């Protein structure tokens, strides 16, 4: 598996793959929440200045992707104050590629890039309904930061904050 920066011509595929990866959550979310999440993960925030879009590729196929937001940017469109560390967003693995270590490899790449830039921490947010993602983050050493949790749709569903300090 090779981890690399995404190419512009791959954007549509990556965004479609994100939706496919997150679709499993549609059945447990209120429709309005799912539609808002789908819109957010399909948006062009992954091409904003300073944002890094990273993919895992194997045999010419993209297995998954992640977006790395630089510190002091509005990664969550006003829901969270600007944080002074890098933020992992929109981690997605093709459902057919799960169980191959793709998510861990993408997260590790984000950690390595952040360390290489001289930072000592990285954060992320994930929906409370993403149980397997939270288990992965905790296994990798991320700690909860409840003070940065938020409720984007006012429907009781919390987006939980995590941070890894190195």
C-alpha positions in Angstrom: 0.0 0.0 0.0 1.3 3.4 -0.9 0.3 6.6 0.9 0.4 9.8 -1.2 -1.1 13.2 -1.9 -4.3 13.0 -4.0 -4.4 14.2 -7.5 -6.9 16.8 -8.7 -8.5 14.3 -11.2 -9.2 12.0 -8.3 -11.4 14.4 -6.3 -14.8 13.1 -7.6 -13.8 9.5 -7.0 -12.6 10.3 -3.5 -15.7 12.2 -2.5 -17.9 9.4 -3.9 -15.9 6.9 -1.9 -16.3 9.0 1.2 -20.1 8.9 0.9 -20.0 5.1 0.3 -17.8 4.7 3.4 -20.1 6.8 5.6 -23.4 5.4 4.2 -23.6 2.7 6.8 -24.3 5.4 9.3 -27.4 6.6 7.4 -29.6 3.9 8.9 -28.9 5.1 12.5 -29.1 8.8 11.9 -32.1 11.1 11.5 -32.4 11.8 7.7 -31.6 15.5 8.2 -28.4 14.7 10.0 -27.3 12.2 7.4 -28.0 14.7 4.6 -26.0 17.4 6.4 -23.1 14.9 6.9 -23.2 13.8 3.3 -23.1 17.4 2.2 -20.1 18.1 4.5 -18.0 15.1 3.3 -18.8 15.9 -0.3 -17.9 19.6 -0.1 -14.8 21.3 -1.5 -13.2 22.0 1.9 -10.7 19.3 0.9 -9.2 21.7 -1.6 -8.9 24.8 0.6 -5.5 26.4 0.8 -3.1 24.6 3.2 -5.4 21.5 3.4 -3.8 18.2 2.5 -5.8 15.5 0.8 -4.1 12.1 1.3 -4.9 8.7 -0.2 -4.0 5.1 0.3 -3.5 3.3 -3.0 -2.8 -0.3 -3.9 -2.4 -1.7 -7.4 -3.7 1.6 -8.9 -6.9 1.6 -6.8 -7.6 4.2 -4.1 -8.5 2.3 -0.9 -9.2 5.3 1.3 -8.5 8.9 2.0 -8.1 11.5 4.7 -8.0 15.3 4.9 -5.4 17.0 7.1 -6.3 20.6 8.1 -3.6 23.0 9.2 -3.7 24.6 12.7 -5.8 27.8 13.2 -8.2 27.1 10.4 -12.0 26.8 10.5 -12.1 23.1 9.9 -15.6 22.7 11.1 -17.3 25.8 9.7 -17.8 27.7 12.9 -18.7 24.7 15.2 -15.4 24.6 16.9 -12.9 27.4 17.7 -9.8 27.4 15.6 -7.4 25.0 17.2 -3.6 25.4 17.4 -2.8 21.9 16.0 -3.5 19.9 12.9 -6.9 18.3 12.5 -7.7 15.0 10.8 -11.0 15.1 8.9 -13.1 12.9 6.6 -11.2 9.7 7.1 -12.8 7.2 4.8 -12.0 3.6 3.7 -13.6 1.9 0.8 -15.9 -0.8 2.4 -14.2 -3.5 0.3 -10.8 -2.5 1.7 -11.7 -2.6 5.4 -9.6 -4.7 7.7 -6.4 -4.1 5.7 -4.9 -1.4 7.9 -5.9 1.5 5.5 -7.3 3.8 8.2 -4.4 3.2 10.5 -1.9 3.9 7.7 -3.7 7.1 6.8 -3.8 8.3 10.4 -0.2 7.5 10.9 0.7 9.5 7.8 -1.2 12.5 9.2 0.7 12.1 12.5 4.1 11.8 10.7 3.4 14.9 8.6 2.4 16.8 11.7 5.5 15.8 13.6 7.7 16.7 10.5 6.2 20.2 10.6 7.3 20.6 14.2 4.0 20.2 16.0 3.5 18.1 19.1 -0.2 17.3 18.8 -2.9 16.4 16.3 -6.7 16.3 16.8 -9.9 15.0 15.2 -13.6 14.9 15.7 -15.9 12.0 15.0 -19.6 11.3 15.4 -20.6 9.5 18.5 -22.2 6.9 16.2 -18.8 6.0 14.7 -18.0 3.4 17.3 -15.3 1.5 15.3 -13.5 4.7 14.5 -13.5 5.8 18.1 -12.0 2.4 19.1 -9.3 2.9 16.5 -8.4 6.4 17.6 -8.2 5.3 21.2 -6.0 2.3 20.3 -3.7 4.8 18.6 -3.4 6.9 21.8 -5.9 9.7 21.1 -7.5 11.1 24.2 -11.0 12.6 24.6 -11.3 16.4 24.7 -15.0 16.9 25.6 -14.6 20.7 25.8 -14.4 20.7 22.0 -17.4 18.5 21.4 -20.2 20.0 19.4 -23.8 19.2 18.3 -24.0 20.3 14.6 -27.7 19.5 13.9 -29.3 20.2 17.3 -30.6 16.7 17.3 -28.8 15.2 20.3 -26.0 13.7 18.2 -22.6 14.7 19.5 -19.4 15.1 17.5 -16.7 14.1 19.9 -13.2 15.7 20.0 -10.0 13.7 20.4 -6.3 14.8 20.6 -3.0 12.9 20.4 0.0 14.6 22.0 3.4 13.3 21.0 
